[in-house]
Amino acid sequence: MVKIFIVVFLFAIIAALGSGLVFLVRDSGDTRRTVKALTWRIGLSLALIGLLVIGYLTGIVQPHNLGQ
């Protein structure tokens, strides 16, 4: 369940980044849609990082022991 939640968050981040690219290419600088889309991407990224830290601290998310 946690992995699905993380993947959905990552797809939302990629969608916001893609819409920012589309607005950057199509708009002639008249609107602020690019800034809003990239602001959403930053907000989603920070929220995902925060939720991962909270999940780690509560024991819901556990790191792998890769390289050991």
N, C-alpha and C positions, 0 to 999 in steps of 0.2 A: 504494500500500500504506500509506503514511504517513497519507494523508487518511482512509482507512477506519479506521485505528487511532484517529485523533483523533475521528472521528464516533462510534465505539463508546464511547470514553471520555465524550464529551458526553452520549450517551444514558444511560449508567450514572449520571452525575451528575444528570440530570433524573429518572431513576427513583428515586434516593435522596431527592431533594427531594420528589417526589410521595409516596413512602411516608412521609416525615416529616409531610407535610400530612395524609395519611389517619390516621396514628397520633395526630396532634394533635387531630383532630376526633372520632375514635371513642373514644379512651381517656379515662378520667375522671381521669387523673393518677395512676393506681395503678402504671403501668409506666414504664420508662425507654426504651421503644422509640423515641419521638420523638427523644430525645437521641442514641441510637445511630445512627438513620438520618441525622440531620444531621451527626454526627461522620464517618460514611462519606462524606457529600457533601464535607465539608471536606477529608478525606484524599484523595479522588479528585481534587478540584480542585488541591490542592497537588502531587499526583503528576503530573498532566497539565502543569501549569506547569513543574515540574522537568524532565520529559521533553522539553518543547518547548525549554527553554533548552539542555539537553544536545544536542538535535538541531540547534539553531542553531549551537552552538559546534563541533560536529563536521562541519557542512556538510550534514547530511541535510535539514534544513528551511531553506529560503531565503525571505526576505521578498520581497514584491512591491515594485516601485518605483512605487507609486501616487502620483500628484500630482507627478510629476517630468517 
